[in-house]
Amino acid sequence: MPDIPAGPSHRITIRLEIDNRPGQFAKVATVIGDLGGNLGAVDIVSVGKGFLIRDLTIDTRGEDHAANIVAAVKKIQGIKIRNVSDRVFLLHLGGKITVQNKIPVNTRDALSMAYTPGVARVCRAIAEDRSAVYNLTIKRNTVGIVTDGTAVLGLGDIGPEAAMPVMEGKAMLFKEFGDVDAFPICLKTKETEEIIRIVEAISPGFGGINLEDISAPRCFEIEERLKERLDIPVFHDDQHGTAVVVSAALINAMKLVHKTMSEIKVVILGVGAAGVACTKMMMNMGVRHIIGVDRAGIVYQGREKGMNVAKQWFAENTNHENLQGSIVDAAKGADVFLGLSGPNTFPLEALKLMARDPVVFALANPDPEISPEEAAGHCRIMATGRSDYPNQINNVLCFPGIFRGALNVQASDINEEMKVAAARAIADTIPVGELTEEYIIPSVFDRRVFKSVANAVAKAAIETGVAKRKRKQKE
């Protein structure tokens, strides 16, 4: 497999003491370039007698690659490494989020209104009318991000403490792109019943619950039962967020290849939470021919190995020809490949067997099922989950806007109609005339997306009767 390009997720800064004579820095830059590092900012920190102190910022491909670069630079005569820092770790020192007061508490009057005795009047008002909690507390704009740390990114079961940096990052994205206040809640339990009980108990303080990185198949039951018990939206982003953004990308990809949802064959590699959710949403949009593949091969009715309740549903509702075999067998004649599994799991052999103008969504992170370099020339459209390639399919395109819209109308649920509305809103952000093979999904920094998604979701919530607050037209 070709090397993954160096990028900012493995960015280091090396502080060097360099002999102040011609050609010394050039030697350092040459070594870094020869090893595949991307040299960025070069800053002079100080000048001494006969030497310079410089900070070099370098994008690398990973920890081993960074270590190789440092070792090679260290061997250059006349160079002394004073310090090496990992920019990603520095960014995380002390955490990435904080809580700030909306009003200053700097006088006796302010204290008496924000806290005792004035706050008692507000408490009594809510006790008399529970719905007043939306107007008089943070509930109207607050989401709890709940995880047990059992299915984190591509890391798997790493526990609640190790999951915290991801949940903090999620909270940052909620605030940045949806102006939603979100709090990480990492639970030290894997018991389904206990997780349901805890979330139900803390729900009065939140306007919505975002379930995150909970392993399948437990995530299905946890979400389903919480949706039944709570009167606020419960949304498992690993399932439905992925499904929404994949569906948006699929809508626009089909416009380019001039195929309809009803005629295409989709192969999904990875039949976990995201795979099942993507399947359900694609079926809602008219896709009829779907084949799923996991570690045990194609999922079909009657298969016994590696099955669970979710995969049993999948077997009963897809693969109507009851095809059996491997990913290579499944890929024959397929129009779309959707990868939700792991690195290097979709061989070029299988890609070459796909139908005219194949569409490849290889979403495993950080390393896709097949690299864009390997797939180049063999597919019409390529998308990944990475930010350093075109067509990044990223959940951040949907979940801030979905919750923004749901909170705006105090929705009691996030239903299928709201998800489809979100997918179409994302897709429609790009006018048909601007669509290209490398631009089927908008950038996460396109601020139009989140307003569009929020408005579409709020409208769908009202139309389907799950909105407790009707918006005025001007809103």
Buried (B, 14 or more C-beta within 10 A) or exposed (E): EEEBBBBBBBBBBBBBBBBBEEEBBEBBEEBBEEBBBBBBEBEEEEEEEEBBBBBBBBBBBBEEBBEBBBEBBBEBEBBBBEEBBBBEEEEEEEEBBEEEEEEEEEEEEEEEBBEEEEEEEBEEEBEEEEEEBBEBBBBBBBBBBBBBBBBBEEEEBBBBEEBBBBBBBBBBBBBBBBEBBBBBBBBEEBEBEEBBEBBBEBBEEBBBBBBBBBBBBBBBBBBEBBBEEBEBBBBBBBBBBBBBBBBBBBBBBBBBBEBEBEEBBBBBBBBBBBBBBBBBBBBBBEBBBBBBBBEEBBBBEEBEEEBBEBBBBBBEBBBEEEBBEEBBBBBBEBBBBBBBBBBBBBBEEBBEBBBEBBBBBBBBBBBBBBBBBBBEEBBBBBBBBBEBBBBBBBBBBBBBBBBBBBBBBBBBBBBBBBBBBBBBBBBBBBEEEEBEBEBBBBBBEBEEBBBBBBBBBBBBBBEBEBBEBEBEEEE
